[in-house]
Amino acid sequence: MQHEFSGLRRRLLGGGLLTALTGLSACSSTPLGKTMNTFWAEQGNADLFTPEQVQKLPYATLAVKLGDRPRAMMVLMRAEGEDLHWVSADKSVLVTRHGRLVKTVGLAAGNLAGTRMLDSDPLSLPETWSRPCQWRRTVDLLPARLYGLLLVSDWQPEGTEQIRTFHGPREALRVRETTRTTDGRWSMTSRFWLDIQGAAVLASQQQLMPDTPVLGLEPLKPYRA
């Protein structure tokens, strides 16, 4: 199994996911469209936009960071119930649910093909964010061909702290989530920064599978149903 995941890591770092996060082209001739074209020409660096410019965009946006690369912006393609589908230039997709990555599509290096919750995801219950808990889910991982893999996660609040977000400093509850297989063969850690009063995920660092880079996510313009 370790060999399979090492292969995944090599292919991720070889460019599959980086290519998927380079941004969308803008075809508009409006001033905003010209700003977008300049933006994508600069490798889709999400931090080249100002909060004011982001608020003027006609769609929800998500900043995604992999390793030392500049943060890339992804655009909301559609919402299906609680699942938000964020799309990149090459039609690769990240799907989030309550701020958690639950599926990826079209990534050459490998995909989280599916997630099924066996217990309530703590992210879906803001009133319980400050309480430790344990919960379970199953995932399908490709190309490792692991289907229905049972994961157990320990949700551990670590206190509040001041963080720097795209829109300025915010007070956030930091949560560490350690996830492991039931046989103990591997584990991984994700972190979330939560706005308890606003019931919103301000930022996260999520690992989808072992021996792969952590994905940093920050909503720039959150989706409003």
C-alpha positions in Angstrom: 0.0 0.0 0.0 2.8 2.4 0.8 4.3 1.9 -2.7 0.9 2.8 -4.2 0.7 6.0 -2.3 4.3 6.9 -3.0 3.4 6.7 -6.7 0.5 9.0 -6.1 2.7 11.5 -4.5 5.3 11.5 -7.3 2.6 12.0 -9.9 0.9 14.8 -7.9 4.2 16.7 -7.5 4.8 16.0 -11.2 2.1 18.5 -12.1 -1.3 16.8 -12.3 -2.8 18.8 -9.4 -0.8 21.9 -10.1 -2.1 22.0 -13.6 -5.6 21.6 -12.2 -5.3 24.6 -10.1 -4.1 27.2 -12.6 -7.4 29.0 -12.8 -10.1 29.8 -15.4 -9.7 32.1 -18.4 -12.0 35.1 -18.7 -13.3 35.9 -22.1 -15.1 39.2 -21.2 -14.0 42.5 -22.8 -15.3 44.4 -19.8 -12.9 46.2 -17.4 -13.4 43.3 -14.9 -12.8 40.8 -17.7 -9.5 42.5 -18.6 -8.5 42.4 -14.9 -9.4 38.6 -14.9 -7.3 38.0 -18.0 -4.3 39.8 -16.4 -4.9 37.7 -13.3 -4.9 34.3 -15.0 -1.8 35.4 -17.0 0.0 35.7 -13.7 -0.5 32.0 -13.0 -3.8 32.4 -11.3 -2.3 33.8 -8.1 -5.4 34.4 -5.9 -3.5 37.0 -3.8 -3.2 39.3 -6.8 -6.9 40.1 -6.4 -8.1 42.6 -3.8 -11.1 41.8 -1.6 -13.0 44.5 -3.4 -12.3 42.9 -6.8 -13.4 39.5 -5.5 -16.6 40.8 -4.2 -17.4 42.2 -7.7 -17.1 38.8 -9.3 -20.4 37.3 -10.3 -19.6 33.9 -8.8 -18.3 32.3 -5.6 -14.6 31.7 -5.5 -12.2 29.5 -3.5 -8.4 29.9 -3.0 -6.4 26.7 -3.1 -2.8 26.3 -2.2 -0.5 23.3 -2.8 3.0 23.4 -1.3 5.0 26.5 -2.0 3.0 27.5 -5.1 1.0 30.7 -5.1 -2.6 30.3 -4.1 -4.8 29.6 -7.1 -8.4 30.7 -7.5 -11.2 28.2 -8.4 -14.7 29.2 -9.4 -18.0 27.6 -8.3 -19.3 25.6 -11.3 -22.5 24.4 -9.6 -24.1 23.6 -6.2 -25.9 20.3 -5.7 -27.5 20.3 -2.4 -24.7 20.6 0.2 -22.0 19.8 -2.4 -20.2 22.7 -4.1 -18.3 21.9 -7.3 -15.3 24.1 -7.9 -13.8 24.0 -11.4 -10.4 24.8 -12.8 -9.1 25.7 -16.3 -8.7 22.1 -17.4 -12.1 21.0 -16.1 -10.7 19.4 -13.0 -13.1 19.7 -10.1 -12.8 19.8 -6.3 -16.1 19.1 -4.4 -16.6 20.5 -0.9 -19.3 19.8 1.6 -19.5 22.1 4.6 -16.0 23.1 3.8 -14.6 19.5 3.6 -13.2 18.0 0.5 -15.3 15.0 -0.4 -14.5 14.4 -4.0 -12.1 15.3 -6.8 -12.6 14.7 -10.5 -10.2 14.8 -13.5 -6.9 15.1 -11.6 -4.3 13.1 -13.6 -2.4 12.2 -10.4 -5.2 10.6 -8.5 -8.7 11.2 -7.1 -10.8 11.0 -4.0 -13.6 9.3 -6.0 -16.2 9.3 -3.2 -17.0 9.9 0.4 -19.8 8.4 2.5 -20.5 9.6 6.0 -21.3 6.9 8.5 -21.6 9.6 11.3 -22.4 13.3 11.1 -19.5 15.3 9.9 -18.6 17.7 12.7 -18.2 20.5 10.1 -22.0 20.2 9.5 -22.8 20.9 13.2 -21.4 24.4 14.2 -23.0 24.1 17.6 -20.6 21.2 18.4 -17.4 22.6 17.0 -15.9 23.4 20.4 -16.4 19.8 21.7 -14.1 16.9 20.9 -15.7 13.9 19.1 -14.9 10.9 17.0 -16.6 10.1 13.7 -16.4 7.7 10.8 -16.6 7.8 7.0 -15.6 5.6 4.1 -13.7 6.8 1.0 -12.8 5.5 -2.4 -9.2 6.4 -3.6 -7.9 6.2 -7.1 -5.6 5.0 -8.7 -4.8 3.1 -5.5 -8.0 1.2 -6.1 -9.1 1.4 -2.5 -12.9 1.3 -2.2 -15.0 1.7 0.9 -11.9 2.4 3.0 -13.1 3.0 6.5 -11.6 6.0 8.2 -11.9 7.1 11.9 -11.4 10.7 12.7 -10.7 12.4 16.0 -12.0 16.0 16.1 -9.9 18.0 18.7 -10.5 21.7 19.3 -7.3 23.5 20.2 -8.5 26.9 21.2 -8.9 30.3 19.6 -6.3 32.3 17.8 -6.0 35.4 15.5 -5.5 34.4 11.9 -4.8 36.4 8.8 -7.4 35.8 6.1 -7.9 37.3 2.6 -10.3 39.8 4.1 -8.2 40.7 7.1 -7.5 39.4 10.6 -10.1 37.2 12.2 -10.6 35.4 15.5 -10.9 31.6 14.8 -11.3 28.3 16.6 -8.5 26.0 15.5 -9.3 22.3 15.3 -6.9 19.5 14.6 -8.5 16.4 13.0 -6.5 13.2 13.0 -7.7 10.5 10.7 -6.6 6.9 10.6 -7.5 3.5 9.1 -9.0 1.0 11.5 -6.0 -1.3 11.1 -3.7 1.5 12.1 -1.5 1.2 8.9 -1.6 4.9 8.2 -2.9 8.2 9.6 -3.1 11.8 8.4 -3.9 15.2 10.0 -6.1 18.1 8.8 -6.7 21.4 10.4 -9.6 23.8 10.3 -10.0 27.4 11.4 -13.7 28.2 12.2 -15.8 31.3 12.8 -18.1 30.0 15.6 -20.3 33.1 15.6 -20.7 33.1 11.8 -20.8 29.3 11.6 -18.3 29.4 8.7 -15.1 27.7 7.8 -12.5 30.5 7.4 -9.6 28.3 6.2 -8.4 24.7 6.2 -5.5 22.5 5.5 -6.7 19.1 4.3 -5.0 15.9 3.4 -7.0 13.6 1.2 -4.8 10.5 1.3 -1.5 9.4 2.8 1.9 10.6 1.5 0.3 13.4 -0.6 0.6 17.2 -0.2 -1.8 19.1 2.0 -4.3 21.2 0.3 -4.9 24.7 1.8 -8.4 26.1 1.2 -9.9 29.5 1.9 -13.2 30.8 0.6 -12.7 34.2 -1.0 -16.3 34.8 -1.9 -18.4 32.2 -0.1 -21.4 30.7 -1.9 -24.8 32.0 -0.8 -27.7 29.7 -1.6 
